[in-house]
């Protein structure tokens, strides 16, 4: 599974620190580095000792690929209503411009990291970047909604090939002294990308460069991908010392179960139908069969997709539920704001992008503070404070919609979104640190990949379900504001369900179990 968690803006720092600390204590066997054209002179046992010559240049390619993925996940939300105006089709298709990408991205993470272990991470990375560029071009040239959504799904699958390789490639190129510094660059890059994504989406769509309109939000990936591919030969090849095998049956069960669970619930607008609930129930049964299959694979000595030991007890399953619900709220709120401003008020993509800027700014500032000092001092109380702050921000946003005159811009909305963004930023670094600190070293790669996957699935559900609630009452003026309030209420219900899941994740484990929480966690429990 993927070892790098692609958390939202500002969360990369905490997730990176967790992964870095894990590397320092991990029992993993040495990783074989296949010599690249630019490696230092080889010895009979492999590359000569010493730092890899092109490591910092190669790091630029990896960080650019990370930024490209996160930009693409956020930039399209702002452009969605403009795409709908140009291509037509049902309004319910708008959330799927983002959801199709995140869904296949999440599903692809199940096997992409293992492909890197088998075929070489540099090779898979370059294939992924090439496929991402080609699918971006196909999205920009899409003649209708069906083709666009299909190409977005393929683009998400290409991103899944890229992201799991970055962490292993960084580890292959940097020694123990420089590795923390290299990993520490990921958080700021991710934070800046997520802050710029909505604004860049608004600017590009509004500018209509060379008559490209919304298509520019996909074309912008082409020069970025070209730059990555130009530097990619400088990457040092890296693969697992003992090649693992793929698990086709496990992969098929996981993908089928997830698709049955997510797609029917997100297919329409408003409340899901009885058929959708039946399909979701069937999906849950298939996922249970996947869990049984993974345990049997491990017992038989085969390599499972997911370490079955992660699902024992309540802490990590609670973390998975928390991640799914929280990121559903986060992505659902963002799409609701965009839909209301661009469809309900006809304000345009630039206004939508600028309105989301306080959200992204608050998220970046709070996540930096939470990951830097607050979590070390106060432990998981910071996580719960983030949930409370987000709840207050959602309530303030609903009030801004309620008090705005019909057809007018809700002037209090940016302030409410800044507060909500602070809540997201306070939550995310402690969440990833706490979730990963409670797993053993041999489980860490699987745990980080699984958290990443359910994060993307939660975002898919949030965009489709909460956005669908807004679209079910689509209108203009005060009717649009009412629809936005209803969507925020739905987000509030999901956030309320997050609270007990987060409590189960952060509560102390049974007596006698070792803990690796920070010292502040012990102080927190003492209170």
LUMMARRO-662103 format. One record per residue (C-alpha): residue number from 1; residue in three letters; y, x, z. Coordinates in Angstrom, 1 decimal. Example, Ala and Ser with C-alpha at 12.3 -4.5 7.8 and 13.67 -1.06 7.14 Angstrom:
REM LUMMARRO-662103
dovo:vose:y:x:z
1:ALA:-4.5:12.3:7.8
2:SER:-1.1:13.7:7.1
REM end
This chain:
REM LUMMARRO-662103
dovo:vose:y:x:z
1:UNK:0.0:0.0:0.0
2:UNK:3.6:1.0:-0.3
3:UNK:4.9:3.3:2.4
4:UNK:8.6:2.7:1.8
5:UNK:10.2:-0.5:2.9
6:UNK:12.9:-1.7:0.5
7:UNK:15.0:-3.5:3.2
8:UNK:18.3:-5.1:2.2
9:UNK:21.6:-3.4:2.5
10:UNK:22.0:-1.0:5.4
11:UNK:18.5:-1.4:6.6
12:UNK:17.1:1.6:4.8
13:UNK:18.4:3.9:7.6
14:UNK:16.2:2.4:10.3
15:UNK:13.2:1.9:8.1
16:UNK:13.6:5.5:6.9
17:UNK:13.8:6.9:10.4
18:UNK:10.6:5.0:11.3
19:UNK:8.8:6.3:8.3
20:UNK:10.1:9.8:9.1
21:UNK:8.9:9.7:12.7
22:UNK:5.5:8.5:11.5
23:UNK:5.2:11.4:9.1
24:UNK:5.8:13.8:12.0
25:UNK:2.8:12.4:14.0
26:UNK:0.5:11.2:11.2
27:UNK:-3.1:12.3:10.9
28:UNK:-3.1:12.0:7.1
29:UNK:-4.9:14.7:5.3
30:UNK:-2.8:17.2:3.2
31:UNK:-1.5:15.7:0.0
32:UNK:-2.4:17.6:-3.2
33:UNK:0.5:18.4:-5.4
34:UNK:-0.4:18.8:-9.1
35:UNK:1.7:21.6:-10.4
36:UNK:4.6:20.5:-12.6
37:UNK:6.3:22.5:-15.3
38:UNK:9.2:23.4:-13.0
39:UNK:7.1:24.3:-9.9
40:UNK:7.4:27.7:-8.3
41:UNK:4.7:30.3:-9.3
42:UNK:1.3:29.1:-8.3
43:UNK:-1.2:30.8:-6.0
44:UNK:-5.0:30.3:-6.2
45:UNK:-4.6:27.5:-3.6
46:UNK:-1.8:25.8:-5.4
47:UNK:2.0:26.1:-5.7
48:UNK:3.5:29.1:-3.8
49:UNK:5.0:28.4:-0.4
50:UNK:8.7:27.7:-0.2
51:UNK:11.1:24.9:-1.2
52:UNK:10.6:23.2:-4.5
53:UNK:13.3:24.4:-6.9
54:UNK:14.4:21.1:-8.4
55:UNK:14.1:18.9:-5.3
56:UNK:17.7:17.8:-4.9
57:UNK:18.2:17.1:-8.6
58:UNK:14.9:15.1:-8.6
59:UNK:16.1:13.2:-5.6
60:UNK:19.0:11.9:-7.7
61:UNK:16.5:10.2:-10.0
62:UNK:14.7:8.6:-7.1
63:UNK:17.8:7.3:-5.5
64:UNK:19.2:6.0:-8.8
65:UNK:15.9:4.1:-9.3
66:UNK:16.2:2.6:-5.8
67:UNK:19.7:1.5:-6.5
68:UNK:18.8:0.1:-9.9
69:UNK:16.1:-2.2:-8.3
70:UNK:18.4:-3.5:-5.5
71:UNK:21.3:-4.0:-7.9
72:UNK:19.1:-6.0:-10.2
73:UNK:17.8:-8.2:-7.3
74:UNK:21.4:-9.2:-6.3
75:UNK:23.5:-9.0:-9.4
76:UNK:21.6:-11.8:-11.2
77:UNK:22.2:-14.3:-8.4
78:UNK:26.0:-14.3:-9.2
79:UNK:25.3:-14.6:-13.0
80:UNK:22.8:-17.4:-12.7
81:UNK:25.1:-20.4:-13.2
82:UNK:26.8:-18.7:-16.2
83:UNK:23.3:-18.1:-17.7
84:UNK:22.5:-21.8:-17.2
85:UNK:25.7:-22.8:-18.9
86:UNK:24.9:-20.6:-21.9
87:UNK:21.2:-21.2:-22.3
88:UNK:21.0:-24.7:-21.0
89:UNK:17.8:-26.0:-19.5
90:UNK:17.4:-27.7:-16.1
91:UNK:19.6:-26.6:-13.2
92:UNK:16.4:-26.2:-11.2
93:UNK:15.6:-23.1:-13.3
94:UNK:18.6:-21.2:-11.9
95:UNK:16.9:-20.0:-8.7
96:UNK:14.0:-18.8:-10.7
97:UNK:16.2:-16.2:-12.5
98:UNK:15.9:-14.3:-9.2
99:UNK:12.7:-15.8:-7.8
100:UNK:10.5:-14.8:-10.8
101:UNK:11.6:-11.2:-10.3
102:UNK:11.0:-11.0:-6.5
103:UNK:7.6:-12.9:-6.7
104:UNK:6.0:-10.5:-9.2
105:UNK:7.6:-7.5:-7.4
106:UNK:5.9:-8.6:-4.2
107:UNK:2.6:-9.2:-5.8
108:UNK:2.7:-5.9:-7.7
109:UNK:3.2:-3.9:-4.5
110:UNK:-0.4:-4.7:-3.6
111:UNK:-1.8:-2.2:-6.1
112:UNK:1.2:-0.2:-7.4
113:UNK:1.1:2.4:-4.6
114:UNK:-2.7:2.9:-5.1
115:UNK:-2.1:3.4:-8.8
116:UNK:0.2:6.3:-7.9
117:UNK:-2.5:7.7:-5.6
118:UNK:-5.0:7.6:-8.5
119:UNK:-2.9:8.5:-11.6
120:UNK:-0.1:10.5:-10.1
121:UNK:3.1:9.2:-8.6
122:UNK:5.4:10.9:-11.1
123:UNK:3.5:9.5:-14.0
124:UNK:3.4:5.9:-12.6
125:UNK:7.1:6.2:-11.7
126:UNK:8.1:7.2:-15.3
127:UNK:6.0:4.4:-16.7
128:UNK:7.7:1.9:-14.3
129:UNK:11.2:3.0:-15.2
130:UNK:10.4:2.8:-18.9
131:UNK:9.0:-0.7:-18.5
132:UNK:12.0:-1.7:-16.4
133:UNK:14.4:-0.5:-19.1
134:UNK:12.5:-2.4:-21.9
135:UNK:12.2:-5.6:-19.9
136:UNK:15.9:-5.4:-19.0
137:UNK:16.7:-5.2:-22.7
138:UNK:14.4:-8.2:-23.3
139:UNK:16.2:-10.1:-20.6
140:UNK:19.5:-9.4:-22.2
141:UNK:18.3:-10.6:-25.6
142:UNK:16.5:-13.7:-24.2
143:UNK:17.2:-16.7:-26.5
144:UNK:16.2:-19.4:-24.0
145:UNK:15.4:-20.0:-20.3
146:UNK:11.6:-19.8:-20.7
147:UNK:11.8:-16.3:-22.3
148:UNK:14.3:-15.1:-19.7
149:UNK:12.2:-16.2:-16.7
150:UNK:9.1:-14.7:-18.3
151:UNK:10.9:-11.4:-18.9
152:UNK:12.3:-11.4:-15.3
153:UNK:8.7:-11.7:-14.1
154:UNK:7.7:-8.7:-16.1
155:UNK:10.8:-6.8:-14.9
156:UNK:9.7:-7.5:-11.3
157:UNK:6.3:-6.1:-12.1
158:UNK:7.9:-3.0:-13.5
159:UNK:10.0:-2.5:-10.4
160:UNK:6.8:-2.7:-8.3
161:UNK:5.5:0.3:-10.2
162:UNK:8.7:2.3:-9.3
163:UNK:9.5:1.6:-5.7
164:UNK:6.2:2.6:-3.9
165:UNK:6.2:6.0:-5.6
166:UNK:9.6:7.1:-4.3
167:UNK:8.6:7.8:-0.7
168:UNK:5.6:9.9:-1.7
169:UNK:7.5:11.9:-4.3
170:UNK:10.2:12.7:-1.7
171:UNK:7.5:13.9:0.7
172:UNK:6.0:16.0:-2.0
173:UNK:9.2:17.9:-2.8
174:UNK:10.8:18.5:0.6
175:UNK:9.4:20.5:3.6
176:UNK:9.6:19.4:7.2
177:UNK:13.0:20.8:7.8
178:UNK:14.7:19.1:4.8
179:UNK:12.6:15.9:4.7
180:UNK:14.7:14.0:7.3
181:UNK:17.9:14.8:5.4
182:UNK:16.3:13.6:2.1
183:UNK:15.0:10.4:3.6
184:UNK:18.4:9.8:5.3
185:UNK:20.0:9.5:1.9
186:UNK:18.1:6.3:1.1
187:UNK:19.8:4.0:3.6
188:UNK:23.4:4.6:2.4
189:UNK:22.5:4.3:-1.2
190:UNK:20.7:1.0:-0.6
191:UNK:23.6:-0.3:1.5
192:UNK:26.1:0.6:-1.1
193:UNK:24.0:-1.0:-3.9
194:UNK:23.6:-4.3:-2.1
195:UNK:27.3:-4.4:-1.3
196:UNK:28.3:-3.7:-4.9
197:UNK:25.6:-6.0:-6.5
198:UNK:27.3:-9.4:-6.1
199:UNK:30.7:-7.9:-6.9
200:UNK:29.4:-6.1:-10.0
201:UNK:27.7:-9.2:-11.2
202:UNK:30.9:-11.1:-10.9
203:UNK:33.0:-8.5:-12.6
204:UNK:30.6:-7.9:-15.5
205:UNK:30.0:-11.6:-16.2
206:UNK:33.8:-12.4:-16.0
207:UNK:34.8:-9.4:-18.1
208:UNK:32.6:-10.4:-21.1
209:UNK:32.5:-6.9:-22.3
210:UNK:32.1:-6.7:-26.1
211:UNK:31.3:-10.4:-26.0
212:UNK:28.1:-9.8:-24.0
213:UNK:28.9:-12.2:-21.2
214:UNK:26.1:-12.5:-18.7
215:UNK:23.9:-10.3:-20.7
216:UNK:25.8:-7.3:-19.4
217:UNK:24.2:-7.7:-16.0
218:UNK:20.9:-6.6:-17.6
219:UNK:22.3:-4.1:-20.1
220:UNK:23.8:-2.1:-17.2
221:UNK:20.2:-1.1:-16.3
222:UNK:19.8:0.8:-19.6
223:UNK:22.1:3.8:-18.9
224:UNK:20.8:4.0:-15.3
225:UNK:17.2:4.0:-16.5
226:UNK:18.0:6.6:-19.2
227:UNK:19.6:8.9:-16.6
228:UNK:16.5:8.5:-14.4
229:UNK:14.1:9.3:-17.2
230:UNK:16.2:12.3:-18.2
231:UNK:15.8:13.8:-14.7
232:UNK:12.2:12.6:-14.1
233:UNK:10.6:15.7:-15.6
234:UNK:12.1:17.6:-12.6
235:UNK:9.9:15.5:-10.3
236:UNK:6.9:17.3:-8.8
237:UNK:3.7:15.5:-9.5
238:UNK:1.9:14.1:-6.5
239:UNK:-1.3:12.2:-5.9
240:UNK:-3.9:11.6:-3.2
241:UNK:-6.3:14.5:-2.5
242:UNK:-9.2:12.1:-2.7
243:UNK:-8.7:9.4:-5.3
244:UNK:-9.1:5.9:-3.8
245:UNK:-10.6:3.0:-5.8
246:UNK:-8.8:-0.1:-6.8
247:UNK:-10.0:-3.4:-5.2
248:UNK:-10.0:-5.9:-8.1
249:UNK:-11.5:-8.7:-6.1
250:UNK:-9.1:-8.3:-3.2
251:UNK:-6.1:-8.0:-5.6
252:UNK:-7.2:-11.2:-7.4
253:UNK:-7.6:-13.1:-4.1
254:UNK:-4.2:-12.0:-2.8
255:UNK:-2.3:-12.8:-6.0
256:UNK:-4.0:-16.1:-6.5
257:UNK:-3.5:-17.2:-2.9
258:UNK:0.1:-16.2:-2.8
259:UNK:0.9:-17.9:-6.2
260:UNK:-0.7:-21.1:-5.0
261:UNK:1.2:-20.9:-1.7
262:UNK:4.6:-20.1:-3.1
263:UNK:5.0:-21.5:-6.6
264:UNK:4.3:-25.2:-6.0
265:UNK:6.6:-25.3:-3.0
266:UNK:9.4:-23.6:-5.0
267:UNK:8.8:-25.4:-8.3
268:UNK:11.1:-28.4:-7.8
269:UNK:14.2:-29.5:-5.9
270:UNK:14.3:-31.2:-2.6
271:UNK:11.2:-32.0:-0.6
272:UNK:8.0:-30.7:-2.0
273:UNK:5.6:-33.3:-3.4
274:UNK:2.1:-34.1:-2.0
275:UNK:0.6:-32.1:-4.9
276:UNK:2.7:-29.1:-4.0
277:UNK:1.5:-29.3:-0.3
278:UNK:-2.1:-29.6:-1.5
279:UNK:-1.7:-26.5:-3.7
280:UNK:-0.1:-24.6:-0.8
281:UNK:-3.0:-25.5:1.5
282:UNK:-5.4:-24.3:-1.1
283:UNK:-3.4:-21.0:-1.3
284:UNK:-3.7:-20.6:2.5
285:UNK:-7.5:-21.0:2.2
286:UNK:-7.6:-18.4:-0.6
287:UNK:-5.5:-16.0:1.6
288:UNK:-8.0:-16.5:4.5
289:UNK:-10.8:-15.6:2.1
290:UNK:-8.8:-12.5:1.2
291:UNK:-8.6:-11.5:4.9
292:UNK:-12.4:-12.0:5.2
293:UNK:-12.9:-9.9:2.1
294:UNK:-10.7:-7.1:3.4
295:UNK:-12.7:-6.9:6.7
296:UNK:-16.0:-6.8:4.8
297:UNK:-14.7:-4.1:2.5
298:UNK:-13.7:-2.0:5.4
299:UNK:-17.0:-2.5:7.2
300:UNK:-18.8:-1.5:4.0
301:UNK:-16.9:1.8:3.8
302:UNK:-14.7:0.8:0.9
303:UNK:-10.9:1.1:0.9
304:UNK:-9.3:-2.3:1.5
305:UNK:-5.8:-3.2:0.1
306:UNK:-4.7:-4.0:3.7
307:UNK:-6.0:-2.4:6.9
308:UNK:-7.8:-5.3:8.6
309:UNK:-6.9:-3.9:12.1
310:UNK:-3.3:-4.9:11.4
311:UNK:-4.1:-8.5:11.6
312:UNK:-5.8:-8.3:15.0
313:UNK:-3.7:-9.4:17.9
314:UNK:-0.4:-11.2:17.6
315:UNK:2.3:-8.6:17.2
316:UNK:2.0:-7.6:13.5
317:UNK:1.1:-11.1:12.2
318:UNK:4.1:-12.3:14.1
319:UNK:6.2:-9.6:12.4
320:UNK:4.9:-10.8:9.0
321:UNK:5.9:-14.4:9.8
322:UNK:9.3:-13.3:11.1
323:UNK:10.0:-11.3:7.9
324:UNK:9.0:-14.2:5.6
325:UNK:11.2:-16.7:7.4
326:UNK:14.2:-14.4:8.0
327:UNK:14.5:-13.2:4.4
328:UNK:14.0:-16.7:3.2
329:UNK:17.1:-17.7:5.1
330:UNK:19.1:-14.6:4.0
331:UNK:18.4:-15.0:0.2
332:UNK:18.6:-18.8:0.4
333:UNK:22.1:-18.7:1.9
334:UNK:23.3:-16.3:-0.8
335:UNK:22.1:-18.5:-3.6
336:UNK:23.6:-21.6:-2.0
337:UNK:27.0:-20.0:-1.8
338:UNK:26.8:-19.0:-5.5
339:UNK:25.6:-22.3:-6.7
340:UNK:28.3:-24.2:-4.8
341:UNK:31.1:-22.0:-6.0
342:UNK:30.1:-21.8:-9.6
343:UNK:28.5:-25.2:-10.2
344:UNK:30.2:-27.4:-7.7
345:UNK:33.7:-25.9:-7.8
346:UNK:33.5:-24.2:-11.2
347:UNK:35.2:-21.2:-9.6
348:UNK:33.5:-18.6:-11.8
349:UNK:31.3:-15.6:-11.1
350:UNK:34.1:-13.3:-10.0
351:UNK:35.1:-15.6:-7.2
352:UNK:31.5:-15.9:-6.1
353:UNK:31.0:-12.1:-6.1
354:UNK:34.2:-11.6:-4.0
355:UNK:33.2:-14.4:-1.6
356:UNK:29.9:-12.6:-0.9
357:UNK:31.7:-9.3:-0.3
358:UNK:32.4:-10.0:3.5
359:UNK:28.7:-10.9:3.9
360:UNK:27.6:-7.6:2.4
361:UNK:30.3:-5.6:4.2
362:UNK:29.4:-7.1:7.6
363:UNK:25.7:-6.4:6.9
364:UNK:26.3:-2.8:6.1
365:UNK:28.6:-2.1:9.1
366:UNK:26.3:-3.9:11.6
367:UNK:23.1:-2.3:10.3
368:UNK:24.7:1.2:10.5
369:UNK:25.6:0.5:14.2
370:UNK:22.3:-1.1:15.0
371:UNK:20.2:1.6:13.4
372:UNK:22.4:4.4:14.8
373:UNK:22.9:3.7:18.4
374:UNK:22.5:0.0:19.5
375:UNK:18.7:-0.1:19.1
376:UNK:18.2:3.2:20.9
377:UNK:20.3:1.8:23.8
378:UNK:19.4:-1.9:24.0
379:UNK:16.0:-2.1:22.2
380:UNK:14.9:-5.4:20.8
381:UNK:17.7:-7.3:22.4
382:UNK:19.8:-6.2:19.4
383:UNK:17.3:-8.0:17.1
384:UNK:17.6:-11.3:19.1
385:UNK:21.4:-10.9:19.2
386:UNK:21.3:-10.7:15.4
387:UNK:19.5:-14.0:15.1
388:UNK:22.1:-15.6:17.4
389:UNK:25.0:-14.1:15.4
390:UNK:23.4:-15.3:12.1
391:UNK:23.0:-18.8:13.5
392:UNK:26.7:-18.9:14.6
393:UNK:27.7:-17.7:11.1
394:UNK:25.6:-20.4:9.4
395:UNK:27.2:-23.1:11.7
396:UNK:30.6:-21.7:10.8
397:UNK:29.8:-21.8:7.1
398:UNK:28.7:-25.4:7.4
399:UNK:31.9:-26.3:9.2
400:UNK:33.9:-24.6:6.5
401:UNK:32.3:-26.8:3.9
402:UNK:32.7:-29.9:6.0
403:UNK:36.4:-29.4:6.6
404:UNK:37.4:-28.4:3.0
405:UNK:39.1:-31.0:0.9
406:UNK:37.1:-32.4:-2.0
407:UNK:37.0:-29.9:-4.8
408:UNK:38.8:-27.2:-2.9
409:UNK:37.6:-23.7:-2.0
410:UNK:36.4:-23.6:1.6
411:UNK:38.9:-21.1:3.0
412:UNK:36.9:-20.4:6.1
413:UNK:33.8:-19.5:4.2
414:UNK:34.4:-15.7:3.8
415:UNK:35.0:-15.3:7.5
416:UNK:31.8:-17.3:8.3
417:UNK:29.8:-15.1:5.8
418:UNK:31.2:-12.0:7.4
419:UNK:29.8:-13.2:10.8
420:UNK:26.5:-14.1:9.2
421:UNK:26.3:-10.7:7.6
422:UNK:26.9:-9.0:10.9
423:UNK:23.9:-11.0:12.2
424:UNK:21.7:-9.9:9.3
425:UNK:22.8:-6.3:9.9
426:UNK:22.0:-6.4:13.6
427:UNK:18.6:-7.9:13.0
428:UNK:17.1:-5.8:10.2
429:UNK:17.0:-2.2:11.6
430:UNK:15.4:-3.2:14.9
431:UNK:13.0:-5.5:13.1
432:UNK:11.5:-2.8:10.8
433:UNK:11.5:-0.2:13.6
434:UNK:9.8:-2.5:16.1
435:UNK:7.3:-3.8:13.6
436:UNK:6.2:-0.4:12.4
437:UNK:6.3:1.2:15.9
438:UNK:3.4:-1.0:17.0
439:UNK:0.9:0.2:14.4
440:UNK:-1.2:3.3:14.5
441:UNK:-0.6:6.3:12.1
442:UNK:-3.4:5.4:9.8
443:UNK:-2.1:1.9:9.5
444:UNK:1.5:2.8:8.7
445:UNK:1.3:2.9:4.9
446:UNK:-0.5:-0.4:4.7
447:UNK:1.8:-2.0:7.3
448:UNK:5.0:-0.9:5.5
449:UNK:3.7:-2.1:2.2
450:UNK:2.7:-5.5:3.6
451:UNK:6.0:-6.0:5.3
452:UNK:7.8:-5.2:2.1
453:UNK:5.6:-7.7:0.2
454:UNK:6.2:-10.6:2.6
455:UNK:9.9:-9.7:2.6
456:UNK:10.0:-10.3:-1.1
457:UNK:7.9:-13.4:-0.9
458:UNK:10.2:-14.8:1.8
459:UNK:13.2:-14.1:-0.4
460:UNK:11.5:-15.9:-3.3
461:UNK:10.9:-19.0:-1.2
462:UNK:14.4:-19.0:0.2
463:UNK:16.0:-18.8:-3.2
464:UNK:13.8:-21.5:-4.6
465:UNK:13.5:-23.9:-1.7
466:UNK:17.0:-23.6:-0.1
467:UNK:18.6:-23.4:-3.5
468:UNK:16.5:-26.4:-4.6
469:UNK:17.9:-28.4:-1.7
470:UNK:21.4:-27.8:-3.0
471:UNK:20.4:-28.7:-6.5
472:UNK:18.7:-31.9:-5.4
473:UNK:22.1:-33.2:-4.5
474:UNK:24.1:-31.5:-7.3
475:UNK:27.5:-33.0:-7.8
476:UNK:31.1:-32.0:-7.7
477:UNK:33.9:-32.1:-5.1
478:UNK:32.9:-33.4:-1.8
479:UNK:29.3:-34.2:-3.0
480:UNK:28.8:-30.5:-3.8
481:UNK:30.1:-29.5:-0.3
482:UNK:27.6:-32.0:1.2
483:UNK:24.8:-30.5:-0.8
484:UNK:25.8:-27.1:0.5
485:UNK:25.8:-28.3:4.1
486:UNK:22.3:-29.8:3.6
487:UNK:21.1:-26.4:2.2
488:UNK:22.5:-24.6:5.2
489:UNK:20.8:-27.1:7.6
490:UNK:17.5:-26.2:5.8
491:UNK:18.3:-22.5:6.3
492:UNK:19.1:-23.3:10.0
493:UNK:15.6:-24.9:10.4
494:UNK:13.9:-21.9:9.0
495:UNK:16.0:-19.6:11.2
496:UNK:15.0:-21.7:14.3
497:UNK:11.3:-21.2:13.3
498:UNK:12.1:-17.4:13.1
499:UNK:13.0:-17.3:16.9
500:UNK:9.5:-17.9:18.3
501:UNK:7.9:-15.6:15.7
502:UNK:10.4:-12.8:16.7
503:UNK:9.7:-13.4:20.4
504:UNK:5.9:-13.1:19.7
505:UNK:6.5:-9.9:17.8
506:UNK:8.7:-8.2:20.4
507:UNK:6.9:-9.3:23.6
508:UNK:4.8:-6.7:25.4
509:UNK:1.3:-6.3:24.3
510:UNK:-1.7:-6.9:26.5
511:UNK:-2.1:-4.7:29.6
512:UNK:-3.5:-1.2:28.9
513:UNK:-2.2:-1.0:25.3
514:UNK:-0.2:2.0:24.5
515:UNK:3.4:1.5:23.3
516:UNK:5.7:3.5:21.2
517:UNK:8.8:1.4:21.6
518:UNK:12.0:3.3:22.4
519:UNK:13.0:3.8:26.0
520:UNK:15.5:0.9:25.7
521:UNK:12.6:-1.4:25.1
522:UNK:11.1:-0.6:28.5
523:UNK:14.5:-1.2:30.0
524:UNK:14.7:-4.5:28.1
525:UNK:11.3:-5.6:29.5
526:UNK:12.4:-4.6:33.0
527:UNK:15.1:-7.2:32.7
REM end
